[in-house]
């Protein structure tokens, strides 16, 4: 059967501040959603569309690459580019209309014990992980950006200028919802880079990811609410959520991200789902388009909330950074969370949340009652850092640098461990997980290996404890490590050999 060739006419608005490649992406998504483009349709060739739009071929190629990464298009070599034949039906379904008011509170029938987090780690182990990921910077520490490459002189000038400005706001109590200029710059940045359409009033500045979760839960959660939580999932978030009494429902992860069907089978009425779609923590997988649409559909049908942790999505080494899950959110159920800890430095203690319009009033009321605003001086300096273009240039430089450094450590690990370690680099992020091959005596005790590594000055974290049931025989054993501060091949090999010594005891 011959593929239908689309006669779609795409137009771009050169007065629009949005980049042309993002406009092209949006036109294709809209056409697919409306049914003008159907699965299997051939789309215009790169050169042909570039001529039609009077733009560079590279611009069109960038848009097509993003659409392929998202799952909307498939490239078939000389045959051309086609709308993906495996698009989920929900992609072509129009947005739900009508009243967007919050429905009445749902029945909380399940008991806390029936859905509570299974296999909770001992407090001492959680403390050890918290120590490994905080305080004085350590070698191979997960989540730590390249401190040697941050433009400290430039940053010091910006902070000094803000301090000398004489603005009384710099000395007063900070606004609990955040510095207005920074909220504006974040809203603009997210629209251009992550496809998140929002206004500054939806952006709330917090003192870190934990503070973001606290703000969201105080605003939107009720006693005995259940939350889907990725298994394996982010350790420190799991510990905090368990502490505050959220009933966690561990949902398995595979190469397509969180298994939505399994989540529905485990608890279809969960009030929340916390996910890391762009770069799953800790395995690094990207949530597939089909799973994204299924997750959004589940949230819309059940009036549930999705908390999207987009923690280091700027750093993608294969193709362009993917748009956020929030960019597909037609029903306004996604709470988008970001942080400056990975893209700048964690000592800032600055993060942010983009909340749905229907929740702005509630979140603002809770933020004011918490009275936990971040220092205005640092917020103002970050706003200037973004406004003057330093932020975008820094991210671009770091993306190239991290691409080199992750290759250095991967090669060094393969050289030091050989077949005793499986190293599969994810497409993005500043950390990754490796797995140990099972030895003659059974699975490797990765907790013991990580303990010996910490004694040797390496801040790696055992992979098994990221799982809800971390000590079963089937649980993968390995390490989670950062690579952003590995400066050269010689250091990478030294670190890998030290780590190998921790394996052999």
PyMOL commands that set and color helices and strands:
alter all, ss='L'
color gray80, all
select helices_A, chain A and resi 20-34+46-53+57-70+77-79+89-92+112-115+123-132+147-149+152-164+168-170+180-193+200-202+209-220+235-243+260-267+289-302+325-328+346-348+357-370+376-387+390-420+446-455+464-466+489-504
alter helices_A, ss='H'
color red, helices_A
select strands_A, chain A and resi 42-43+73-75+81-83+203-206+226-231+247-254+257-258+272-275+305-309+334-339+351-354+421-423+431-436+461-462+478-482
alter strands_A, ss='S'
color yellow, strands_A
deselect
rebuild
show_as cartoon
